[in-house]
Amino acid sequence: MKFQGIYTPIITAFNSDGSIDYDGCKTVIDNQINNGVHGLIVGGSTGEFYTMSKAERLEQFAFANEYIAGRVPWIAGVNDMVATEAYAYAAAAKAAGANAMLVAAPPYSLPDESELAAHVIRIDEAADLPIILYNYPGRTGVEMGTSFMDQVADRKNIVAIKESSGDVNRIHQLTIDYPQVQLSAGAEDQVLEFFAWGAQSWVCACANIFPKACVAFYEACVVEKDFVKGQQFMATLMPVMELLEQSGKFIQCVKLGAKLQGVDGGPVRLPMLAMDDEMTAQVTSAIETASVKLEAIMAS
């Protein structure tokens, strides 16, 4: 399976009482597809899976498959702190109709690289679907390092890696040492570097806010090889990306940004809380400024 383009880890819309707002989820999905993204990730951390019951997560898979209805591929986030639950989610994702899975290390348990490889192989065996590895040691506490990659990179279902460590040297290493695994941009503030090193896809939380612009950014760099225009996109998006990556309020920023663009995903669920007025104003200003500049770049 070739991963090319923008794959948005979509937000989950919630009602004011915290229940899933499936009408709102339809709006989220339609907005992404109508703006040209190439695929959707359902049940990722941007979708607040860590706040959901097992029943909700399984229901979300079924809903997504039915509503997306083959318009774009969808990728299931199957991660869980309980390893055996991750294997069950993998099997459920295949049964629901997912095209692929996003697989990270289970948080808190801190497996070594051989243990992590065994975990990923078990998920592979549970579903027999293409896998995008998700390396995010800042969230999981462990890295998908060289030993891990040596053990899994040649498996037929290990097709890509979303690299979110923030270490630019990993971009170089993965490109050179593991060409059989497609590199996908996973650090919002390093996207231009990923594209310069040949990444063909971007797992793009920012597309919840600016789907059309993120697709245009991808096309400029990957399709047209116009890195001057890519620099313009990157410079414009950087203040927003820095807020997403460094503010400590990632999902709150994403949901506020989507709302400012007309897609209301409702509140965040506990343990997250709404941002205070000062930060809300800061994020609003950054997004509104970027929105105007992005329209100008796309029109040029």
N, C-alpha and C positions, 0 to 999 in steps of 0.2 A: 504494500500500500504506500503510495506516494503522498506525503504531506506537503502541500504547497498552498500558500496563501495565509489568510487570517483565520485563526480558530479562536473564537471568543468563549472564555469560561463565563457563562452567563450568570447574572444575579438571579436569585430566587425572590419573586415578589411575595411580600407578606401583607396580610390585612393588619389593621390597627390592633387587633387582639392577638396577633402573632401567628395566626393560622396561615397556611399557604393560600395565596390569592391566584388561583389558576387562570382567571381572566387576565390578571396582570402578567402572568407568565406567558400567555399567548401574545400579549403586546410586546414583551421583551423579545420573544422569538421572531415575531414578524418584523420588528424593527431591524434586527440583525440581518435577516435574510433579504429584506427589501433593500438594504444598503450594501449588499454584495459580499458579505463575508463568506468564507469558503467552508466553514464548518463550525459546530457548536460543541462545547464541553458542558455536560450536565452532571451536577453533583460534585463539582470541584470546591475548593476552599472559597473562591469568589461567590459561589452559590450557598455558602454557609452550611455545608453538609454537616459540620461538626456540631451544629445545634439541632439536628433532626433525629427523630426516632427512626428505627429500621423500617417501620411500616411507611413512614413518609418518604424515605429514600427510594424504596421499591416502587411506591406509587409515582414518584417523580420520574423514574425511568420509563414506566409504562406510558405516562402522560406525554413525555417528550417524544417517544417513538411514534405515538399515534398522531400528535399534532405536527411534528416536523414532517412526517409523511414522505420521507425520501427527498425532500427539497434540497437538503444538504446533508452530508455525513454528520453523525453525532457520536461523541466520544464520552464514555461513562467514567466518572471519577469513582473508583472502587475502594478508596483508602479508608482505613479505620484503625484505631488504636489496638483493637482486638484483632490479631492476625487471622484467626479463623473466620471472623466476620468479613474480612476483606476477600477471602476465598469465596464465601457465599455471595458477596456482592458481585464478584467477577462472573460467577455462573449465572446470576440473575440478570446481569447486564447483557450477556449473550442471549438469554431467553427472551429478554425484552426487545431485542433487535439492534443493539448498539453496533456500530461499525468498528469500534476500537475502544481501548481502555487507557486511562491515565493512571500511572502507578508510581507512588512515592514510597519512601520508607515509613513503616509504622512509627508514629511518634512515641516518645517516652521510653520505649524498651531499649533503644540504643544498640541495635545489633551490629556486630562487626561485619566486614565486607562479605565474608563467606556466608554468614547467616542471612544477610540481606539478599544475597544472590539466591539462596535457597527459598526465601520468601517470594521473590519475584518469579522464580521458576514454578513454584506451587500455584501462584495466580495464573501463570501462563497455562499450566496443565488444567486448571479449573474451567477455563473458558475457551482456549484455543482461538483467541482474537488478537489482532495486531495491538501492540503495546507501545505507548509513548512513556518512556521513563521520565520521572520528574525529580530532578536533583535540586533540593532546596534545604540544605543543612541548617539554615537559619530557623526553619520551622520544625524539622524532624530531629535535629541534633546529630545526624550522621551524614556522611557524604558518599555518593556513588562514585568511589574513586577508581584507581587503575585496577586494583585486584578485583573489585566487583565487575567492572566493565569487561575484563578478560574472561570472566566466568559466564557472562550472559550475552555479549555483543554478537555472537555468531548464531544465536537462536533465531529461527525464521520469523518468529513473531515480535522480536525486539527490533522495531523499525525506526524509532526516533527517540530523541531525548530532549526534553524541555529543560534547559540549563538555567537555573535560577540562583546559582551560588553568589553571583556578583563578582566573581573572580574572572577577569578578562582572559587570564592565561588558560582557563578551562576551554574557552572558545577555540584557542589555537590547538590545544592538546586533543580535544575531541575531533576536530576537523582532520588533523594529521594522523592520529593513531587509530581512530575508529571510523573510517570512511564508510563502512557498511551500515552505520547507524546515522540516520538523518539528523542534522542539528536543527533545533527549533529555538528561536529566541524566547527566553523566559524571564529575562531581567528587563523591565520596562525602560530603564535608563541606559541600556547598552544595545538597543535594537540596531542602531546604525553599524556598530561593530560586528554584530552577528551577520547582518546582510553583507558587509564588506568581506566577511570570511566565508560567504557562500551559503548561509542559511536560507532555506527556501520557504520557511514558514515562521509564524509568530503566534504563540499562544498569548493572546493579547487582551489583558484585562481592560486596557484603555479603550478597546473597541466597544465596551459597554457605554462609553461616553461619546466617542467619535468614530463610529463604525465606518462611515464613508471615507473619512480622512485617513484612517489606518489602512484601509484597502488601497487608497491612492499612494500612501507612503510605501507600502509593499510593492505596488506596481512600478513606482519610480525606481526603486533600488533593484528589485529582482527581475522584473520584466524589461524595463527600459535601460537599466544600468546607468541611470542618471543620479549619481551620488551628490551632485551639487543641489539638486532639488531635494534629495534625501536629507541633506544637511539642513535645509530650510524647514522641512517637516520636524526633524529631530530638535532643532533649536526652539521651535514653537511649542512642541509638546513637552520639552524638558521640565519646565516649572510644574506642570501637572504631574508628570511622571515622578518627580522628586517628592511631591506630596504623597503620592501613592506608596512609594517605596520607603520613605524615611519618616513619615509623620507619626507612625504607630496607629493610624486610623485608616487603614487600607480600605476595608469594606465600606466604612462610612463615607469616605471620599468617592468611591466608585458609585455608590447609590445616590449620593447628592449630585454627582456629575450627570448621571443618567436622568435624574429628575429635572435638572436644569435644561436638558435637551429634549424634554417632553415625555420621558419614559419613567413613570413613577413606580419604583420597586418597593415602596412602603418602608417601614422601619427595619432596623437591624434587630436581630434576636440577641438576648443575653447569651454569653456574658458581655457582649458589646453594648455600648450605650451611644446615644446620639452625641454628636460633637457640640461643644459649647459655641456660643454666638461668635466669639472672636475667630475661631478656626473655621466655622461655617462661612464667615465673610471672606477669609483668606482663600479658601478653596473656590468659593463662588467667583471671586475676582480673577483667579488664575484661569478658571475654565472659560469664563466669558471672554477674557482677553485672547486666549488660545483659539476660541471658536471663530472670532473675527479674522485672525491671522490665517487660520487654516483655510477658510473660504477663499481668501485672496490667493493663497498658494495654489489651490485646486483650480482656480479660474485663470491662472497665468499660463 
